[in-house]
Amino acid sequence: MTLRIDISGLPSERLRFAASPLAELTAMLHVLAEPGHHPQFAAWAGGIRAGLRPELAERLREAEFLWRSSQADFLLPARPRPTLAEELDDVDRIDDATYVTAALVTTCGGNRVRFAAPSPLTDATARERALDLAQARGARQEAFAERLLADPAAVRARVRHTLEQCAEAFFDAAWTGAAVQLATDLRLKNDLLKRQGIGAALASVSGAVTLAPDGDCIIVDKLQDKSTAAHGTGVTFIPSVFGSPHLVVVHAPGWRPVVQYPVAEPSPSEPVSLETVTLRLEALAHPVRLRLLRTLARGPHTTGELAHAWELSLPEVSRHLAVLRRAGLLTARRHGRYVRHTLHLPDLTALGTDLLAAVLR
C-alpha cells in the first residue's frame, strides 16, 4: 500500500525543505496526547503534563482531536514561516469552510472520513452527517463538532489562543533545541537536492520515501492507498524532532502536498517496508512453516533433515522454505553436497517492532 504524489513536470525548485514551528508544535501536542507512540519522549511528556496549568490542560483535551489520531491539514503549513505567530496568521486567513472541513476530518475519525461539497456549515444533510460521525467517536468529539459548526469564528480563536498558551508553557523552550537539529537536517537535504537531485534528497528523508523510476511520482510507503498531485503547487518537506516515528502526509484535494518526516537519529536503522512486513506475516501464518522455523531455531538444517523431522515430502518442504526465504526470514548456504537453511533470528525478533513502525508510519 502506498501514497503517491504526482510530480510529473515539476522542477526541482518546487520541492521545498523548510522547518515549521507550527508543525513541530503539532508534533509535540501529538506526543502529549499519544505518549505510547513516542517512548523516547516519555520523560519529556510526563514533565510537561505535570506542569500544565489546569485551564490549559482542559483546553488541550477539548481540542486534541485536531492532532491526536491524525493532524488537521492546516496545522502542517505548505509555506512554513520563521515564527509561530506568522504561521498562525496564515491559518487565520483560511476560509471557514476549508478550516471546518479539515477540523471535522480529524474530529470525526481521521483520514478515512472526507466531507465533499456542500459544506456542513451551509448544508443541513452534511451537518447532520458530521455530527453523527462525531457522536460515534465520543461525547467530547460531538461537543467540539457542535461548537465548531455553531460558531466557527469563536472556536478558531480559542484554538489559536490555546496554541499561543502552549508556546508560553513549553513550546518556546523546546523549540530552541529542536530548531538546531532541524537546521542541520535542512542543510543536508537542500544540499543533496541542489547537487544530486530529487532522488537523493528523497532517499535521505526516509527509506519509506522514494522516487518512482520514471521520476514522475513520489512514493510513500504508508498503510493506505491514496494519490495526490503537486502540479502548480509543489511539495513541502518539513523535518520534525518530536514527530518520530511518524511520517505524516497532507494529501487532501485542494491542499498543497506536505510531508512531515522524522529527523534521523545519529545511527538510523533503515525502515522495513510494509511489503516486507506483510510477506513475513503471511509466511508465519501457515502451521507447517511455523514447525519448520521451530526446528531451524535450534540450528541449520537441510531440506532432507526438515522433511524427515516432520514427515513431509521434499517438494512440500522446499515450497515452504521458498516462502520463508522470500520473506527474508531464512538464509541458505551450501556446504559441499548439502544446502543448509538458517533462521535469521534478528529479523524474526524485530517483526513486532517493524510491524508497529509500519502501522505508526
C-alpha positions as CSV (number, residue, x, y, z in Angstrom):
1,M,0.0,0.0,0.0
2,T,1.4,3.4,-0.9
3,L,0.6,7.1,-1.1
4,R,1.6,8.6,-4.4
5,I,2.3,12.3,-5.2
6,D,2.4,13.1,-8.9
7,I,5.3,15.5,-9.6
8,S,5.4,15.0,-13.4
9,G,6.9,18.1,-15.0
10,L,7.6,19.7,-11.6
11,P,11.0,21.5,-11.5
12,S,13.2,20.5,-8.5
13,E,13.0,24.0,-7.1
14,R,9.3,23.4,-6.4
15,L,10.3,20.8,-3.8
16,R,10.9,22.8,-0.6
17,F,12.6,21.7,2.6
18,A,11.8,24.0,5.5
19,A,11.2,24.0,9.2
20,S,7.8,24.9,10.6
21,P,7.2,26.0,14.2
22,L,3.5,25.2,13.9
23,A,4.1,21.7,12.6
24,E,6.6,21.0,15.4
25,L,4.2,22.3,18.0
26,T,1.6,19.9,16.5
27,A,4.1,17.0,16.8
28,M,4.6,17.9,20.4
29,L,0.9,18.0,21.1
30,H,0.6,14.6,19.5
31,V,3.3,13.3,21.8
32,L,1.4,14.6,24.8
33,A,-1.9,13.1,23.6
34,E,-0.4,9.7,22.5
35,P,2.7,9.2,24.6
36,G,2.6,5.4,23.8
37,H,3.7,6.2,20.2
38,H,6.8,8.0,21.4
39,P,8.5,6.2,24.3
40,Q,11.7,8.2,23.7
41,F,9.9,11.3,24.8
42,A,8.1,9.7,27.8
43,A,10.1,11.7,30.4
44,W,9.6,15.0,28.5
45,A,5.8,14.4,28.1
46,G,5.4,13.4,31.7
47,G,7.2,16.6,32.9
48,I,5.1,18.8,30.6
49,R,1.8,17.3,31.6
50,A,2.7,17.5,35.3
51,G,3.5,21.2,34.9
52,L,0.5,22.3,32.8
53,R,-2.0,24.7,34.4
54,P,-5.4,23.1,34.8
55,E,-7.0,25.5,32.4
56,L,-4.6,24.8,29.6
57,A,-4.8,21.1,30.2
58,E,-8.5,21.2,29.7
59,R,-8.2,23.3,26.6
60,L,-5.8,20.7,25.1
61,R,-8.3,17.9,25.9
62,E,-11.2,19.7,24.3
63,A,-9.3,20.3,21.0
64,E,-7.0,17.2,21.0
65,F,-8.9,15.7,18.0
66,L,-7.0,18.2,15.8
67,W,-3.7,16.3,16.5
68,R,-4.3,13.1,18.3
69,S,-5.1,10.4,15.8
70,S,-4.2,12.5,12.7
71,Q,-3.2,16.1,12.3
72,A,-5.6,18.6,10.8
73,D,-4.1,19.7,7.4
74,F,-3.9,23.4,8.4
75,L,-1.5,22.5,11.2
76,L,1.1,21.4,8.6
77,P,1.9,24.6,6.7
78,A,2.6,24.3,3.0
79,R,4.6,27.6,3.2
80,P,6.4,27.5,6.6
81,R,7.3,30.8,8.2
82,P,10.1,31.7,10.6
83,T,7.7,32.2,13.6
84,L,4.7,30.5,15.1
85,A,2.8,33.8,15.1
86,E,3.2,34.2,11.3
87,E,2.0,30.7,10.7
88,L,-1.0,31.2,12.9
89,D,-1.7,34.3,11.0
90,D,-1.7,32.2,7.8
91,V,-4.2,29.8,9.4
92,D,-6.4,32.7,10.2
93,R,-6.6,33.6,6.5
94,I,-8.1,30.2,5.6
95,D,-11.8,30.5,5.0
96,D,-14.3,29.0,7.5
97,A,-15.5,26.2,5.2
98,T,-12.0,24.9,4.5
99,Y,-10.9,25.2,8.1
100,V,-14.1,23.5,9.4
101,T,-13.8,20.6,6.9
102,A,-10.2,20.0,7.8
103,A,-11.0,20.0,11.5
104,L,-14.0,17.7,11.1
105,V,-11.9,15.1,9.3
106,T,-9.8,14.6,12.4
107,T,-12.7,15.1,14.8
108,C,-14.9,12.5,13.1
109,G,-12.4,9.7,12.7
110,G,-9.2,10.5,10.8
111,N,-8.3,10.4,7.2
112,R,-10.9,7.8,6.3
113,V,-13.6,10.5,6.5
114,R,-13.9,13.1,3.8
115,F,-16.5,15.8,3.5
116,A,-17.3,16.8,-0.1
117,A,-19.3,19.8,-1.1
118,P,-21.6,21.2,0.1
119,S,-20.1,22.4,3.4
120,P,-21.6,21.2,6.7
121,L,-21.7,24.9,7.5
122,T,-24.4,25.6,4.9
123,D,-26.0,22.2,4.2
124,A,-28.2,20.5,6.8
125,T,-27.6,17.0,5.5
126,A,-23.8,17.4,5.6
127,R,-24.1,18.9,9.0
128,E,-26.1,16.0,10.3
129,R,-23.7,13.5,8.9
130,A,-20.7,15.3,10.5
131,L,-22.5,15.4,13.9
132,D,-23.4,11.7,13.6
133,L,-19.8,10.8,12.9
134,A,-18.5,12.9,15.7
135,Q,-21.1,11.4,18.1
136,A,-19.9,7.9,17.2
137,R,-16.4,8.9,18.3
138,G,-17.4,10.1,21.7
139,A,-19.0,12.9,23.8
140,R,-16.0,15.2,23.6
141,Q,-15.8,14.9,19.8
142,E,-19.5,15.6,19.5
143,A,-19.3,18.7,21.7
144,F,-16.4,20.0,19.8
145,A,-18.1,19.5,16.4
146,E,-21.3,21.2,17.7
147,R,-19.3,24.2,18.8
148,L,-17.3,24.3,15.6
149,L,-20.4,24.2,13.4
150,A,-22.4,26.7,15.5
151,D,-19.7,29.3,15.8
152,P,-16.5,28.6,13.8
153,A,-15.0,32.0,14.5
154,A,-15.2,31.5,18.2
155,V,-13.7,28.0,18.1
156,R,-10.9,29.2,15.7
157,A,-10.0,32.0,18.0
158,R,-10.0,29.6,21.0
159,V,-7.8,27.1,19.2
160,R,-5.3,29.8,18.3
161,H,-5.2,31.1,21.9
162,T,-4.6,27.6,23.1
163,L,-1.6,27.2,20.8
164,E,-0.3,30.5,21.9
165,Q,-0.6,29.4,25.5
166,C,1.3,26.2,24.6
167,A,4.1,28.4,23.2
168,E,4.5,30.1,26.5
169,A,4.1,27.0,28.6
170,F,6.5,24.6,26.9
171,F,6.9,25.1,23.1
172,D,9.3,28.1,23.1
173,A,11.8,26.3,25.3
174,A,11.6,23.0,23.4
175,W,11.8,24.8,20.0
176,T,15.1,26.4,20.9
177,G,16.8,23.0,21.0
178,A,14.8,21.3,18.2
179,A,15.5,24.2,15.8
180,V,19.2,23.5,15.9
181,Q,18.6,19.8,14.9
182,L,16.2,20.9,12.2
183,A,18.6,23.4,10.7
184,T,21.3,20.8,10.5
185,D,19.0,18.4,8.7
186,L,17.8,21.1,6.3
187,R,21.3,22.0,5.3
188,L,21.9,18.3,4.3
189,K,18.6,18.0,2.5
190,N,18.9,21.2,0.5
191,D,22.5,20.4,-0.4
192,L,21.5,17.0,-1.7
193,L,18.6,18.4,-3.7
194,K,20.9,21.0,-5.3
195,R,23.9,18.8,-6.0
196,Q,22.4,15.3,-6.6
197,G,18.7,15.9,-7.4
198,I,15.3,14.9,-6.1
199,G,16.0,11.2,-5.8
200,A,19.0,11.6,-3.5
201,A,17.1,14.2,-1.4
202,L,14.1,11.8,-1.0
203,A,16.3,8.9,-0.1
204,S,17.8,10.9,2.7
205,V,14.3,11.7,4.1
206,S,13.4,8.1,4.8
207,G,13.7,4.6,3.4
208,A,9.9,4.8,3.2
209,V,10.0,7.7,0.7
210,T,11.2,7.0,-2.9
211,L,11.2,8.5,-6.3
212,A,9.4,6.3,-9.0
213,P,11.8,5.0,-11.7
214,D,10.3,7.4,-14.3
215,G,10.9,10.3,-11.9
216,D,7.2,11.4,-12.2
217,C,6.0,10.3,-8.8
218,I,7.0,10.4,-5.1
219,I,6.0,7.1,-3.4
220,V,5.4,7.0,0.3
221,D,5.2,3.6,2.0
222,K,2.1,4.1,4.1
223,L,-0.7,1.9,5.4
224,Q,-3.2,3.4,2.8
225,D,-3.8,3.6,-0.9
226,K,-4.0,7.3,-1.8
227,S,-2.8,9.7,-4.5
228,T,-2.5,13.4,-5.0
229,A,-0.8,15.8,-7.4
230,A,1.7,18.6,-6.9
231,H,1.0,20.3,-10.3
232,G,1.2,24.1,-10.0
233,T,1.9,24.0,-6.2
234,G,5.0,21.9,-5.5
235,V,5.7,19.7,-2.4
236,T,6.8,20.9,1.0
237,F,9.0,18.6,3.2
238,I,9.1,19.5,6.9
239,P,11.6,17.8,9.3
240,S,10.5,17.0,12.8
241,V,12.3,16.1,16.0
242,F,9.2,15.2,18.0
243,G,7.3,13.6,15.1
244,S,9.4,10.4,15.1
245,P,8.4,7.7,14.2
246,H,5.5,9.1,12.2
247,L,5.7,10.1,8.5
248,V,2.7,12.5,8.0
249,V,1.4,13.5,4.6
250,V,-1.1,16.1,3.7
251,H,-2.8,14.8,0.5
252,A,-6.4,16.0,0.6
253,P,-7.7,17.6,-2.6
254,G,-7.2,21.4,-2.6
255,W,-4.2,21.3,-0.3
256,R,-0.6,21.5,-1.4
257,P,1.1,18.2,-0.6
258,V,3.2,18.4,2.6
259,V,5.4,15.6,4.1
260,Q,6.5,15.8,7.7
261,Y,9.3,13.4,8.3
262,P,11.3,12.5,11.4
263,V,14.8,13.8,11.7
264,A,17.2,10.8,11.6
265,E,18.9,9.6,14.7
266,P,22.7,9.6,14.6
267,S,22.7,6.0,13.5
268,P,19.3,5.5,12.0
269,S,18.0,2.0,11.2
270,E,16.6,1.5,7.7
271,P,12.8,1.3,8.0
272,V,11.4,-2.0,6.8
273,S,8.8,-1.7,4.0
274,L,5.2,-2.6,4.6
275,E,5.5,-5.1,1.8
276,T,8.3,-6.9,3.7
277,V,6.3,-6.9,6.9
278,T,3.3,-8.3,5.1
279,L,5.4,-11.1,3.5
280,R,6.7,-12.1,6.9
281,L,3.3,-12.1,8.5
282,E,1.9,-14.3,5.6
283,A,4.9,-16.6,5.9
284,L,4.3,-17.1,9.6
285,A,0.5,-17.7,9.1
286,H,1.0,-21.3,8.0
287,P,1.3,-24.0,10.7
288,V,3.8,-26.1,8.6
289,R,6.1,-23.1,8.2
290,L,6.0,-22.5,12.0
291,R,7.0,-26.1,12.6
292,L,10.0,-25.7,10.2
293,L,11.0,-22.5,12.0
294,R,10.8,-24.2,15.3
295,T,13.4,-26.8,14.1
296,L,15.5,-24.2,12.4
297,A,15.6,-22.1,15.6
298,R,17.8,-25.0,17.0
299,G,20.3,-24.7,14.2
300,P,20.9,-25.0,10.4
301,H,19.1,-27.9,8.7
302,T,19.0,-29.3,5.2
303,T,15.7,-29.8,3.3
304,G,16.0,-33.5,3.8
305,E,16.5,-33.2,7.5
306,L,13.4,-31.0,7.8
307,A,11.3,-33.4,5.7
308,H,12.4,-36.3,7.9
309,A,11.8,-34.4,11.1
310,W,8.2,-33.6,10.2
311,E,7.4,-36.5,8.0
312,L,6.8,-34.3,4.9
313,S,7.8,-34.7,1.3
314,L,10.9,-32.9,-0.1
315,P,8.8,-30.8,-2.6
316,E,6.5,-29.7,0.1
317,V,9.3,-28.6,2.4
318,S,11.0,-26.8,-0.5
319,R,7.9,-24.8,-1.3
320,H,7.6,-23.7,2.3
321,L,11.3,-22.8,2.6
322,A,11.0,-20.7,-0.6
323,V,8.2,-18.6,1.1
324,L,10.3,-18.1,4.2
325,R,13.3,-17.1,2.1
326,R,11.3,-14.5,0.1
327,A,10.1,-13.0,3.4
328,G,13.8,-12.7,4.4
329,L,13.5,-15.0,7.4
330,L,15.9,-17.6,6.2
331,T,19.3,-17.8,4.5
332,A,20.7,-20.8,2.6
333,R,24.3,-21.7,2.3
334,R,25.9,-24.6,0.5
335,H,28.3,-26.9,2.4
336,G,29.7,-29.4,-0.1
337,R,26.8,-31.5,-1.3
338,Y,24.3,-30.1,1.1
339,V,22.4,-26.8,1.4
340,R,21.7,-25.8,4.9
341,H,18.9,-23.4,5.8
342,T,19.4,-21.0,8.7
343,L,16.8,-18.9,10.6
344,H,17.6,-15.2,10.6
345,L,16.6,-14.7,14.2
346,P,17.1,-10.8,14.3
347,D,14.5,-10.2,11.6
348,L,12.1,-12.6,13.3
349,T,12.7,-10.9,16.6
350,A,12.3,-7.4,15.1
351,L,9.0,-8.3,13.4
352,G,7.0,-6.9,16.3
353,T,8.9,-3.6,16.2
354,D,8.8,-3.4,12.4
355,L,5.0,-4.1,12.4
356,L,4.5,-1.3,14.9
357,A,6.7,1.1,12.9
358,A,4.9,0.3,9.7
359,V,1.5,0.9,11.3
360,L,2.5,4.2,13.0
361,R,4.3,5.5,9.9
